[in-house]
Amino acid sequence: MKYRMVEKIPSWIKKLLLPKLSEITGEIKAINARIDSLEKRVDSLEKTFNERFVSLRNEMLTRFDAVDKKIESLRSEMFTKFDSLEKRIPMMEKLTELEIRIARLEKEKQVVKS
């Protein structure tokens, strides 16, 4: 059916339109090739972006884990030192009492000497 329509087109129109149609078809193919090329580049960029994003995310999570471990280590060390101090406080209080008694005894000794 299409062939019959082409036969009915006057030859002068064919001479004018067919080269233009052929030219337009070539341009469309070139545009399609450019679009395909751009799609490949976009896909490549998207893949690169995703890989970098995942890499940075994993690196960030690794660093956060390291910071969490360091904080936990410092917390543990702090509690150990607090426990040690709590154990020393009664001893320090007794030592202070002894120093006060010694000071009193020395004063009494000086009073007795004079």
TORVO-514532 format. One line per field, with one value per atom (N, C-alpha, C, O, CB): x, y, z; atom name; residue in one letter. Coordinates in Angstrom, 3 decimals. Glycine has a CB too. Layout:
X	(X_...)
Y	(Y_...)
Z	(Z_...)
atom	(CA_...)
type	(a_...)
***
This chain:
X	(0.810_0.000_0.866_0.608_-0.928_1.877_2.775_3.465_3.687_3.813_3.794_4.478_3.615_4.116_4.829_2.337_1.407_1.364_1.277_-0.006_1.424_1.410_2.659_2.588_1.305_3.809_5.050_4.958_5.480_6.240_4.304_4.129_3.273_3.464_3.498_2.334_1.435_2.071_1.565_0.186_3.191_3.860_4.547_5.256_4.892_4.350_5.000_6.511_7.055_4.582_7.177_8.627_9.383_10.433_9.101_8.937_9.667_9.647_10.600_9.061_8.515_8.458_9.413_10.095_6.999_9.458_10.381_11.806_12.578_10.247_12.153_13.522_13.854_14.998_13.719_12.851_13.079_13.025_13.870_12.045_12.056_11.822_12.728_13.231_10.405_12.947_13.713_15.128_15.568_13.786_15.866_17.185_17.091_17.901_17.922_16.105_15.929_15.554_16.081_14.854_14.646_14.249_15.447_15.633_13.096_16.234_17.424_18.416_19.034_18.083_18.552_19.437_18.929_19.703_19.541_17.632_17.022_17.194_17.495_15.510_17.002_17.191_18.623_18.843_16.850_19.598_20.997_21.259_21.977_21.906_20.665_20.826_20.192_20.750_20.207_19.053_18.383_19.251_19.386_16.980_19.835_20.725_21.933_22.357_21.195_22.483_23.625_23.223_23.963_24.182_22.036_21.538_21.331_21.686_20.211_20.760_20.561_21.897_22.010_19.799_22.915_24.244_24.805_25.401_25.211_24.611_25.079_24.334_24.934_24.890_23.037_22.235_22.722_22.877_20.720_22.961_23.472_24.809_25.059_23.615_25.671_26.981_26.828_27.498_27.833_25.943_25.696_25.114_25.483_24.751_24.210_23.645_24.729_24.728_22.559_25.662_26.763_27.633_28.064_27.611_27.895_28.713_28.008_28.629_29.037_26.693_25.917_25.925_26.102_24.456_25.735_25.778_27.133_27.215_25.475_28.199_29.550_29.763_30.321_30.595_29.311_29.431_28.614_29.052_28.990_27.424_26.567_27.225_27.209_25.181_27.799_28.487_29.673_29.872_28.963_30.458_31.607_31.148_31.739_32.411_30.093_29.564_29.118_29.453_28.394_28.362_27.875_29.024_28.987_26.956_30.050_31.211_31.903_32.269_32.202_32.082_32.734_31.877_32.385_33.027_30.573_29.673_29.739_29.842_28.236_29.677_29.747_31.094_31.162_29.524_32.154_33.489_33.589_34.078_34.558_33.124_33.162_32.282_32.644_32.721_31.125_30.223_30.900_30.860_28.893_31.520_32.199_33.362_33.582_32.698_34.108_35.228_34.712_35.298_36.036_33.620_33.036_32.573_32.824_31.856_31.903_31.437_32.612_32.547_30.576_33.681_34.876_35.462_35.840_35.929_35.528_36.066_35.165_35.651_36.242_33.849_32.924_33.098_33.074_31.464_33.272_33.504_34.780_34.817_33.587_35.827_37.094_36.910_37.438_38.190_36.162_35.905_35.092_35.377_35.148_34.081_33.276_34.145_33.992_32.144_35.048_35.936_36.852_37.097_36.770_37.362_38.245_37.476_37.987_38.848_36.239_35.420_35.154_35.234_34.080_34.843_34.586_35.839_35.759_34.108_36.984_38.250_38.510_38.889_39.411_38.305_38.505_37.512_37.864_38.371_36.268_35.253_35.671_35.571_33.862_36.131_36.574_37.756_37.807_36.955_38.701_39.878_39.461_39.990_40.895_38.517_38.036_37.380_37.639_37.037_36.526_35.874_36.892_36.749_34.841_37.913_38.964_39.667_39.934_39.984_39.965_40.642_39.729_40.181_41.111_38.445_37.507_37.413_37.403_36.113_37.344_37.302_38.549_38.472_37.170_39.689_40.946_40.935_41.370_42.132_40.435_40.350_39.401_39.687_39.893_38.272_37.314_37.924_37.616_36.051_38.783_39.439_40.485_40.746_40.091_41.080_42.134_41.577_42.263_43.026_40.371_39.813_39.791_40.251_38.403_39.279_39.316_40.755_41.019_38.646_41.667_43.059_43.615_44.371_43.910_43.240_43.700_43.094_43.753_43.330_41.846_41.212_41.933_42.160_39.719_42.296_43.023_44.397_44.860_43.163_45.040_46.354_46.243_47.103_46.948_45.193_44.974_44.755_45.287_43.768_43.972_43.755_45.083_45.354_42.766_45.898_47.201_48.090_48.784_47.912_48.083_48.872_48.407_49.215_48.776_47.073_46.527_46.962_47.346_44.971_46.905_47.316_48.807_49.218_47.019_49.599_51.046_51.295_52.117_51.812_50.587_50.755_50.374_51.063_49.898_49.292_48.884_49.942_50.316_47.526_50.416_51.436_52.706_53.330_51.775_53.076_54.265_54.038_54.952_54.631_52.828_52.533_52.576_53.121_51.151_51.980_51.983_53.417_53.775_51.137_54.211_55.610_56.347_57.151_56.306_56.071_56.715_56.248_57.027_56.420_54.968_54.426_55.071_55.405_52.880_55.243_55.843_57.314_57.802_55.710_58.018_59.415_59.595_60.596_60.006_58.669_58.861_58.336_58.401_58.206)
Y	(-1.178_0.000_1.259_2.197_-0.012_1.273_2.420_2.594_3.714_2.262_1.488_1.535_2.240_3.004_0.119_1.979_2.617_4.126_4.898_2.017_4.543_5.974_6.634_7.748_6.220_5.960_6.503_6.645_7.602_5.611_5.705_5.763_6.951_7.517_4.469_7.326_8.419_9.790_10.786_8.316_9.855_11.132_11.544_10.740_11.035_12.764_13.223_13.135_13.288_14.661_12.893_12.687_13.913_13.752_12.304_15.085_16.281_16.397_16.882_17.552_15.929_15.940_14.882_15.105_15.682_13.740_12.676_13.197_12.964_11.423_13.902_14.415_15.425_15.518_15.055_16.175_17.168_16.544_16.844_18.288_15.695_15.165_14.006_13.959_14.730_13.079_11.882_12.210_11.627_10.937_13.117_13.447_14.084_13.796_14.385_14.943_15.573_14.537_14.550_16.669_13.643_12.586_11.698_11.294_11.735_11.407_10.599_11.335_10.735_10.253_12.628_13.461_13.510_13.375_14.895_13.701_13.744_12.397_12.337_14.117_11.321_9.984_9.818_9.273_8.885_10.277_10.201_11.017_10.581_10.675_12.213_13.064_12.415_12.481_14.450_11.802_11.123_9.972_9.766_10.597_9.227_8.129_8.670_8.090_7.317_9.790_10.402_10.867_10.685_11.589_11.472_11.923_10.727_10.780_12.717_9.646_8.436_7.882_7.423_7.360_7.921_7.439_8.309_7.799_7.435_9.628_10.537_10.268_10.247_12.015_10.065_9.773_8.475_8.406_9.668_7.452_6.181_6.398_5.848_5.131_7.204_7.490_8.219_7.889_8.328_9.209_9.948_9.040_9.154_11.124_8.145_7.213_6.328_6.045_6.347_5.892_5.071_5.868_5.353_4.527_7.131_7.975_8.233_8.201_9.305_8.490_8.711_7.444_7.515_9.129_6.293_5.026_4.829_4.393_3.850_5.153_5.016_5.964_5.577_5.287_7.212_8.177_7.756_7.902_9.559_7.233_6.769_5.605_5.544_6.345_4.687_3.553_4.033_3.576_2.560_4.959_5.506_6.222_6.050_6.474_7.023_7.733_6.748_6.907_8.640_5.730_4.742_4.012_3.777_3.735_3.650_2.973_3.870_3.423_2.551_5.133_6.068_6.307_6.381_7.402_6.426_6.638_5.466_5.656_6.841_4.261_3.061_2.995_2.665_1.781_3.309_3.288_4.295_3.971_3.584_5.519_6.550_6.175_6.410_7.903_5.593_5.162_4.097_4.163_4.615_3.119_2.061_2.615_2.208_0.975_3.551_4.170_4.950_4.895_5.104_5.671_6.436_5.500_5.762_7.291_4.420_3.466_2.837_2.623_2.368_2.542_1.980_2.967_2.595_1.613_4.224_5.248_5.444_5.601_6.581_5.436_5.562_4.393_4.576_5.632_3.198_2.029_2.207_1.881_0.738_2.724_2.950_3.982_3.816_3.415_5.045_6.081_5.478_5.739_7.301_4.672_4.024_3.136_3.135_3.187_2.389_1.519_2.340_1.977_0.627_3.459_4.323_4.925_4.987_5.444_5.370_5.935_4.875_5.158_6.487_3.668_2.587_2.284_2.045_1.316_2.294_2.055_3.149_2.857_1.989_4.399_5.516_5.453_5.740_6.860_5.076_4.946_3.867_4.055_4.607_2.759_1.672_2.105_1.828_0.447_2.791_3.286_4.285_4.266_3.942_5.155_6.148_5.460_5.826_7.115_4.459_3.756_3.024_2.973_2.765_2.461_1.780_2.759_2.456_1.118_3.944_4.957_5.462_5.676_6.141_5.654_6.074_5.017_5.344_6.342_3.747_2.667_2.694_2.525_1.298_2.907_2.971_4.142_4.008_3.098_5.285_6.448_6.193_6.562_7.681_5.559_5.270_4.360_4.477_4.631_3.461_2.575_3.331_2.992_1.390_4.353_5.110_6.155_6.535_5.791_6.617_7.688_7.313_8.111_8.028_6.138_5.807_5.785_6.208_4.435_5.285_5.237_6.663_6.942_4.429_7.535_8.926_9.614_10.422_9.699_9.293_9.864_9.403_10.196_9.468_8.114_7.592_8.238_8.557_6.055_8.429_9.074_10.508_10.976_9.051_11.196_12.567_12.581_13.441_13.207_11.632_11.533_11.308_11.923_10.386_10.423_10.158_11.404_11.672_8.997_12.153_13.382_14.385_15.063_13.999_14.467_15.384_14.936_15.768_15.446_13.642_13.120_13.385_13.786_11.598_13.146_13.384_14.859_15.195_12.951_15.734_17.171_17.513_18.305_17.994_16.933_17.179_16.671_17.344_16.502_15.448_14.873_15.726_15.901_13.440_16.245_17.101_18.379_18.860_17.434_18.942_20.143_19.826_20.584_20.719_18.672_18.276_18.052_18.399_16.997_17.474_17.209_18.532_18.646_16.389_19.511_20.820_21.510_22.186_21.711_21.331_21.938_21.287_21.966_21.795_19.985_19.269_19.666_19.788_17.720_19.868_20.253_21.647_21.923_20.175_22.503_23.861_23.991_25.072_24.856)
Z	(0.000_0.000_0.000_-0.754_1.189_0.837_0.872_-0.469_-0.930_1.986_-1.080_-2.374_-3.411_-4.236_-2.853_-3.361_-4.298_-4.071_-5.026_-4.152_-2.812_-2.518_-3.076_-3.593_-1.003_-2.979_-3.500_-5.015_-5.586_-3.108_-5.654_-7.111_-7.524_-8.601_-7.624_-6.672_-7.005_-6.801_-7.316_-6.181_-6.044_-5.810_-7.109_-7.714_-4.625_-7.536_-8.764_-8.638_-7.544_-9.091_-9.726_-9.724_-9.253_-8.631_-11.104_-9.497_-9.044_-7.519_-6.909_-9.674_-6.898_-5.428_-4.887_-3.887_-4.914_-5.546_-5.120_-5.146_-4.216_-6.027_-6.217_-6.344_-5.252_-4.809_-7.713_-4.825_-3.767_-2.369_-1.526_-3.870_-2.124_-0.777_-0.408_0.715_-0.650_-1.309_-0.943_-0.465_0.526_-2.126_-1.123_-0.579_0.807_1.688_-1.527_0.988_2.301_3.352_4.464_2.235_2.993_3.930_4.264_5.412_3.339_3.270_3.480_4.392_5.271_2.129_4.165_4.997_6.432_7.379_4.423_6.582_7.927_8.616_9.808_7.843_7.864_8.442_8.933_10.015_7.407_8.157_8.575_9.830_10.730_7.457_9.882_11.066_12.289_13.384_10.824_12.116_13.238_13.738_14.944_12.812_12.808_13.221_13.983_14.983_11.990_13.500_14.196_15.591_16.558_13.385_15.681_16.993_17.909_19.087_16.841_17.379_18.190_18.667_19.804_17.385_17.801_18.195_19.316_20.265_16.982_19.205_20.266_21.573_22.647_19.842_21.469_22.667_23.313_24.532_22.309_22.496_23.030_23.716_24.789_21.909_23.097_23.679_25.010_25.988_22.708_25.041_26.282_27.359_28.528_26.024_26.981_27.960_28.559_29.757_27.312_27.698_28.208_29.160_30.191_27.055_28.818_29.689_31.015_32.078_28.997_30.941_32.168_33.020_34.236_31.832_32.391_33.124_33.786_34.935_32.188_33.054_33.595_34.774_35.801_32.502_34.615_35.711_36.922_38.064_35.248_36.659_37.754_38.495_39.725_37.216_37.727_38.343_39.182_40.307_37.263_38.622_39.353_40.620_41.686_38.459_40.498_41.658_42.729_43.903_41.249_42.324_43.293_43.974_45.182_42.606_43.193_43.781_44.792_45.879_42.688_44.434_45.364_46.594_47.712_44.670_46.380_47.509_48.478_49.690_47.019_47.938_48.784_49.496_50.680_47.940_48.776_49.373_50.512_51.594_48.310_50.265_51.313_52.495_53.648_50.747_52.205_53.284_54.145_55.373_52.702_53.490_54.237_55.050_56.190_53.284_54.454_55.176_56.383_57.464_54.237_56.191_57.288_58.409_59.585_56.780_58.040_59.056_59.798_61.008_58.407_59.069_59.699_60.704_61.815_58.633_60.296_61.208_62.417_63.537_60.473_62.195_63.323_64.288_65.505_62.825_63.743_64.605_65.417_66.603_63.762_64.777_65.477_66.588_67.687_64.486_66.300_67.312_68.463_69.631_66.683_68.128_69.174_70.068_71.290_68.540_69.456_70.235_71.129_72.279_69.306_70.592_71.379_72.550_73.669_70.497_72.288_73.366_74.432_75.628_72.809_74.003_74.960_75.777_76.982_74.228_75.121_75.808_76.846_77.980_74.793_76.455_77.390_78.539_79.683_76.660_78.238_79.294_80.294_81.507_78.683_79.778_80.646_81.515_82.713_79.808_80.876_81.618_82.691_83.803_80.654_82.358_83.319_84.520_85.667_82.642_84.251_85.355_86.230_87.451_84.814_85.597_86.359_87.285_88.448_85.412_86.748_87.580_88.691_89.816_86.714_88.384_89.430_90.528_91.715_88.829_90.122_91.112_91.986_93.203_90.417_91.357_92.094_93.074_94.218_91.124_92.618_93.510_94.672_95.811_92.732_94.376_95.445_96.498_97.684_94.872_96.062_97.024_97.841_98.995_96.301_97.235_97.921_98.885_99.833_96.902_98.668_99.506_100.986_101.803_99.046_101.378_102.816_103.359_104.484_103.063_102.531_102.960_103.121_104.052_101.944_102.223_102.302_103.524_104.179_101.009_103.823_105.020_106.281_107.195_105.088_106.331_107.497_107.599_108.694_107.413_106.467_106.441_106.947_107.693_105.013_106.545_107.009_108.515_109.216_106.284_109.011_110.461_111.185_112.216_110.790_110.629_111.254_111.236_112.217_110.535_110.162_110.082_111.129_111.764_108.677_111.298_112.313_113.711_114.533_112.224_113.984_115.298_115.543_116.632_115.397_114.493_114.633_114.930_115.783_113.343_114.228_114.458_115.895_116.540_113.461_116.408_117.806_118.774_119.734_118.108_118.487_119.373_119.391_120.438_118.934_118.245_118.191_118.978_119.648_116.737_118.907_119.697_121.192_121.995_119.312_121.541_122.947_123.428_124.554_123.155_122.560_122.902_123.138_124.063_121.776_122.308_122.458_123.733_124.405_121.238_124.061_125.272_126.488_127.459_125.324_126.433_127.572_127.712_128.836_127.390_126.631_126.659_127.224_127.886_125.275_126.982_127.446_128.815_129.400_126.541)
atom	(N_CA_C_O_CB_N_CA_C_O_CB_N_CA_C_O_CB_N_CA_C_O_CB_N_CA_C_O_CB_N_CA_C_O_CB_N_CA_C_O_CB_N_CA_C_O_CB_N_CA_C_O_CB_N_CA_C_O_CB_N_CA_C_O_CB_N_CA_C_O_CB_N_CA_C_O_CB_N_CA_C_O_CB_N_CA_C_O_CB_N_CA_C_O_CB_N_CA_C_O_CB_N_CA_C_O_CB_N_CA_C_O_CB_N_CA_C_O_CB_N_CA_C_O_CB_N_CA_C_O_CB_N_CA_C_O_CB_N_CA_C_O_CB_N_CA_C_O_CB_N_CA_C_O_CB_N_CA_C_O_CB_N_CA_C_O_CB_N_CA_C_O_CB_N_CA_C_O_CB_N_CA_C_O_CB_N_CA_C_O_CB_N_CA_C_O_CB_N_CA_C_O_CB_N_CA_C_O_CB_N_CA_C_O_CB_N_CA_C_O_CB_N_CA_C_O_CB_N_CA_C_O_CB_N_CA_C_O_CB_N_CA_C_O_CB_N_CA_C_O_CB_N_CA_C_O_CB_N_CA_C_O_CB_N_CA_C_O_CB_N_CA_C_O_CB_N_CA_C_O_CB_N_CA_C_O_CB_N_CA_C_O_CB_N_CA_C_O_CB_N_CA_C_O_CB_N_CA_C_O_CB_N_CA_C_O_CB_N_CA_C_O_CB_N_CA_C_O_CB_N_CA_C_O_CB_N_CA_C_O_CB_N_CA_C_O_CB_N_CA_C_O_CB_N_CA_C_O_CB_N_CA_C_O_CB_N_CA_C_O_CB_N_CA_C_O_CB_N_CA_C_O_CB_N_CA_C_O_CB_N_CA_C_O_CB_N_CA_C_O_CB_N_CA_C_O_CB_N_CA_C_O_CB_N_CA_C_O_CB_N_CA_C_O_CB_N_CA_C_O_CB_N_CA_C_O_CB_N_CA_C_O_CB_N_CA_C_O_CB_N_CA_C_O_CB_N_CA_C_O_CB_N_CA_C_O_CB_N_CA_C_O_CB_N_CA_C_O_CB_N_CA_C_O_CB_N_CA_C_O_CB_N_CA_C_O_CB_N_CA_C_O_CB_N_CA_C_O_CB_N_CA_C_O_CB_N_CA_C_O_CB_N_CA_C_O_CB_N_CA_C_O_CB_N_CA_C_O_CB_N_CA_C_O_CB_N_CA_C_O_CB_N_CA_C_O_CB_N_CA_C_O_CB_N_CA_C_O_CB_N_CA_C_O_CB_N_CA_C_O_CB_N_CA_C_O_CB_N_CA_C_O_CB_N_CA_C_O_CB_N_CA_C_O_CB_N_CA_C_O_CB_N_CA_C_O_CB_N_CA_C_O_CB_N_CA_C_O_CB_N_CA_C_O_CB_N_CA_C_O_CB_N_CA_C_O_CB_N_CA_C_O_CB_N_CA_C_O_CB_N_CA_C_O_CB_N_CA_C_O_CB_N_CA_C_O_CB_N_CA_C_O_CB)
type	(m_m_m_m_m_k_k_k_k_k_y_y_y_y_y_r_r_r_r_r_m_m_m_m_m_v_v_v_v_v_e_e_e_e_e_k_k_k_k_k_i_i_i_i_i_p_p_p_p_p_s_s_s_s_s_w_w_w_w_w_i_i_i_i_i_k_k_k_k_k_k_k_k_k_k_l_l_l_l_l_l_l_l_l_l_l_l_l_l_l_p_p_p_p_p_k_k_k_k_k_l_l_l_l_l_s_s_s_s_s_e_e_e_e_e_i_i_i_i_i_t_t_t_t_t_g_g_g_g_g_e_e_e_e_e_i_i_i_i_i_k_k_k_k_k_a_a_a_a_a_i_i_i_i_i_n_n_n_n_n_a_a_a_a_a_r_r_r_r_r_i_i_i_i_i_d_d_d_d_d_s_s_s_s_s_l_l_l_l_l_e_e_e_e_e_k_k_k_k_k_r_r_r_r_r_v_v_v_v_v_d_d_d_d_d_s_s_s_s_s_l_l_l_l_l_e_e_e_e_e_k_k_k_k_k_t_t_t_t_t_f_f_f_f_f_n_n_n_n_n_e_e_e_e_e_r_r_r_r_r_f_f_f_f_f_v_v_v_v_v_s_s_s_s_s_l_l_l_l_l_r_r_r_r_r_n_n_n_n_n_e_e_e_e_e_m_m_m_m_m_l_l_l_l_l_t_t_t_t_t_r_r_r_r_r_f_f_f_f_f_d_d_d_d_d_a_a_a_a_a_v_v_v_v_v_d_d_d_d_d_k_k_k_k_k_k_k_k_k_k_i_i_i_i_i_e_e_e_e_e_s_s_s_s_s_l_l_l_l_l_r_r_r_r_r_s_s_s_s_s_e_e_e_e_e_m_m_m_m_m_f_f_f_f_f_t_t_t_t_t_k_k_k_k_k_f_f_f_f_f_d_d_d_d_d_s_s_s_s_s_l_l_l_l_l_e_e_e_e_e_k_k_k_k_k_r_r_r_r_r_i_i_i_i_i_p_p_p_p_p_m_m_m_m_m_m_m_m_m_m_e_e_e_e_e_k_k_k_k_k_l_l_l_l_l_t_t_t_t_t_e_e_e_e_e_l_l_l_l_l_e_e_e_e_e_i_i_i_i_i_r_r_r_r_r_i_i_i_i_i_a_a_a_a_a_r_r_r_r_r_l_l_l_l_l_e_e_e_e_e_k_k_k_k_k_e_e_e_e_e_k_k_k_k_k_q_q_q_q_q_v_v_v_v_v_v_v_v_v_v_k_k_k_k_k_s_s_s_s_s)
***
